[in-house]
Amino acid sequence: MTKEFKTRTLTGVLLVLVIGTAILLGGLWFWSTSLLLSTLFYREYINIYKTKKSHGFFFSTGVIGILYYVGLYFDYRFTLQISLLLLLIYGAFHVITKYPQYTYKNIKTTIFGFLYCYMFLSSLYLLRSEELGLQWIIFILLVSILGDVGAYLVGKKIGKNKIAPVLSPGKTIEGLIGGLIFGTTGGILYAVTVLNKSIPVSALICIAIVFIGLMGDLFESHLKREVNLKDTGTSLPGHGGFLDRFDAIIFISGFIYILLEVKN
């Protein structure tokens, strides 16, 4: 067992213990953990664009992101709309008064940072307060982790056909199939027994989670490739940065929350 593998495993176990405890406790504990993670995501997102002229927007967007979470905690109905409006007004003011130092591209970069780092992940917090929310979050994590394990094991053993050779050379079609098999098998067993879902519905949701998780992973790889970064940070030994570890969950959490809201 290599030192890198031991470090990666230890970091993973600590993450599971800390975040898992917050998920189980729910309420203020999970709200605080979600806000902390979103803030750490945004800090790494800023580093991705540190060479771009968007610094005038970054601090304000972080503040608005925190206010957005406060609004969620007090269940204020128009929290998201007000947050986006504040970002747009602030950005428009700077574009108008400081052109050409700032342009609409700066607004685009920071608004997307808010959506990507704050809004998407907050879906997990919102999901936790729903009926069977805890069980759905466990389901998301179970399918995502099993999908990752399956993709890694199968891809390493027989992976040859690259999915996106430039963005992520290690991702293969064979690995994706392995991830689908692992994630769907475990997910169906859990969804049928705990969430009381039928096998076909469970299978469709599991397949969607694995595919959306892959898209989240590849999208984050795209962000890094734009500025020639290997990892978004070094905060998690053996894993890179927080975005590197949670890139799939960011996309998946929003999908599941919307799915349940539409159903209701």
GIKAVEN-V645572 format. One record per residue. N is the residue number from 1. RES is the residue in one letter. SS is DSSP state (A for helix, B for strand, O for the rest). PHI is phi in whole degrees, 0 to 359 (NA if undefined). PSI is psi as a letter, one per 20 degrees, with the letter a starting at -180 (* if undefined). Layout:
BEGIN
N:RES:SS:PHI:PSI ; N:RES:SS:PHI:PSI
END
This chain:
BEGIN
1:M:O:NA:p ; 2:T:O:284:r ; 3:K:A:296:h ; 4:E:A:298:g ; 5:F:A:294:g ; 6:K:A:298:g ; 7:T:A:297:g ; 8:R:A:298:g ; 9:T:A:294:g ; 10:L:A:299:g ; 11:T:A:298:g ; 12:G:A:298:g ; 13:V:A:296:g ; 14:L:A:297:g ; 15:L:A:299:g ; 16:V:A:299:g ; 17:L:A:296:g ; 18:V:A:292:g ; 19:I:A:289:h ; 20:G:A:299:g ; 21:T:A:297:g ; 22:A:A:297:g ; 23:I:A:296:g ; 24:L:A:296:h ; 25:L:A:287:h ; 26:G:O:66:a ; 27:G:A:55:c ; 28:L:A:299:h ; 29:W:A:296:g ; 30:F:A:286:h ; 31:W:A:301:g ; 32:S:A:297:g ; 33:T:A:294:g ; 34:S:A:296:g ; 35:L:A:296:g ; 36:L:A:298:g ; 37:L:A:298:g ; 38:S:A:300:g ; 39:T:A:294:g ; 40:L:A:293:h ; 41:F:A:302:g ; 42:Y:A:293:h ; 43:R:A:300:g ; 44:E:A:288:h ; 45:Y:A:299:g ; 46:I:A:300:g ; 47:N:A:297:h ; 48:I:A:299:h ; 49:Y:O:255:k ; 50:K:O:295:h ; 51:T:O:272:i ; 52:K:O:264:r ; 53:K:O:270:m ; 54:S:O:239:j ; 55:H:A:298:h ; 56:G:A:297:h ; 57:F:A:261:h ; 58:F:A:298:g ; 59:F:A:297:g ; 60:S:A:298:h ; 61:T:A:295:h ; 62:G:A:297:g ; 63:V:A:296:g ; 64:I:A:296:h ; 65:G:A:298:g ; 66:I:A:293:g ; 67:L:A:298:h ; 68:Y:A:300:g ; 69:Y:A:294:h ; 70:V:A:298:g ; 71:G:A:298:h ; 72:L:A:296:g ; 73:Y:A:298:h ; 74:F:O:269:j ; 75:D:O:58:l ; 76:Y:O:281:p ; 77:R:O:297:h ; 78:F:O:256:k ; 79:T:A:303:g ; 80:L:A:295:g ; 81:Q:A:298:g ; 82:I:A:293:g ; 83:S:A:298:g ; 84:L:A:295:h ; 85:L:A:296:g ; 86:L:A:297:g ; 87:L:A:298:g ; 88:L:A:293:g ; 89:I:A:295:g ; 90:Y:A:299:g ; 91:G:A:295:g ; 92:A:A:297:h ; 93:F:A:299:g ; 94:H:A:290:h ; 95:V:A:295:g ; 96:I:A:289:g ; 97:T:A:272:i ; 98:K:A:233:k ; 99:Y:O:292:p ; 100:P:O:264:j ; 101:Q:O:300:h ; 102:Y:O:241:q ; 103:T:O:227:r ; 104:Y:A:300:h ; 105:K:A:297:h ; 106:N:A:294:g ; 107:I:A:296:g ; 108:K:A:301:g ; 109:T:A:297:g ; 110:T:A:282:h ; 111:I:A:296:g ; 112:F:A:296:h ; 113:G:A:301:h ; 114:F:A:296:g ; 115:L:A:296:g ; 116:Y:A:291:g ; 117:C:A:268:h ; 118:Y:A:258:g ; 119:M:A:292:g ; 120:F:A:302:g ; 121:L:A:292:h ; 122:S:A:298:i ; 123:S:A:301:h ; 124:L:A:295:g ; 125:Y:A:296:g ; 126:L:A:296:h ; 127:L:A:296:h ; 128:R:A:299:h ; 129:S:O:273:i ; 130:E:O:280:r ; 131:E:O:297:p ; 132:L:O:61:k ; 133:G:A:300:g ; 134:L:A:300:g ; 135:Q:A:295:h ; 136:W:A:292:h ; 137:I:A:295:g ; 138:I:A:300:g ; 139:F:A:300:g ; 140:I:A:303:g ; 141:L:A:295:h ; 142:L:A:298:g ; 143:V:A:295:g ; 144:S:A:296:g ; 145:I:A:293:g ; 146:L:A:297:h ; 147:G:A:298:g ; 148:D:A:297:g ; 149:V:A:297:g ; 150:G:A:298:g ; 151:A:A:296:g ; 152:Y:A:294:g ; 153:L:A:294:g ; 154:V:A:289:g ; 155:G:A:297:h ; 156:K:A:290:h ; 157:K:A:278:g ; 158:I:A:228:j ; 159:G:O:294:p ; 160:K:O:227:g ; 161:N:O:271:o ; 162:K:B:287:q ; 163:I:B:277:g ; 164:A:B:219:n ; 165:P:O:302:h ; 166:V:O:279:g ; 167:L:O:288:g ; 168:S:B:211:n ; 169:P:B:301:h ; 170:G:B:279:i ; 171:K:B:277:p ; 172:T:B:233:q ; 173:I:A:298:g ; 174:E:A:298:g ; 175:G:A:295:g ; 176:L:A:300:g ; 177:I:A:298:g ; 178:G:A:299:g ; 179:G:A:297:h ; 180:L:A:296:g ; 181:I:A:294:g ; 182:F:A:297:g ; 183:G:A:297:g ; 184:T:A:290:g ; 185:T:A:299:g ; 186:G:A:295:g ; 187:G:A:295:g ; 188:I:A:297:g ; 189:L:A:302:g ; 190:Y:A:289:g ; 191:A:A:295:h ; 192:V:A:290:g ; 193:T:A:275:h ; 194:V:O:257:g ; 195:L:O:266:i ; 196:N:O:59:l ; 197:K:O:260:q ; 198:S:O:287:r ; 199:I:A:298:g ; 200:P:A:299:g ; 201:V:A:296:g ; 202:S:A:300:g ; 203:A:A:298:g ; 204:L:A:297:g ; 205:I:A:294:g ; 206:C:A:298:g ; 207:I:A:298:g ; 208:A:A:298:g ; 209:I:A:298:g ; 210:V:A:297:g ; 211:F:A:293:g ; 212:I:A:294:h ; 213:G:A:299:g ; 214:L:A:297:g ; 215:M:A:298:g ; 216:G:A:297:g ; 217:D:A:296:g ; 218:L:A:291:h ; 219:F:A:295:g ; 220:E:A:295:h ; 221:S:A:298:h ; 222:H:A:298:g ; 223:L:A:302:g ; 224:K:A:290:h ; 225:R:A:296:h ; 226:E:A:300:h ; 227:V:O:240:j ; 228:N:O:58:l ; 229:L:O:255:q ; 230:K:O:276:g ; 231:D:O:229:q ; 232:T:O:280:i ; 233:G:O:184:a ; 234:T:O:232:j ; 235:S:O:293:h ; 236:L:B:245:n ; 237:P:O:307:p ; 238:G:O:89:i ; 239:H:O:238:i ; 240:G:B:94:c ; 241:G:O:257:r ; 242:F:A:294:h ; 243:L:A:296:h ; 244:D:A:298:h ; 245:R:A:275:h ; 246:F:A:249:j ; 247:D:A:302:h ; 248:A:A:289:g ; 249:I:A:298:h ; 250:I:A:304:g ; 251:F:A:287:g ; 252:I:A:295:g ; 253:S:A:300:g ; 254:G:A:297:g ; 255:F:A:297:g ; 256:I:A:294:g ; 257:Y:A:297:g ; 258:I:A:297:g ; 259:L:A:302:g ; 260:L:A:289:h ; 261:E:A:293:g ; 262:V:A:296:g ; 263:K:A:297:h ; 264:N:O:281:*
END
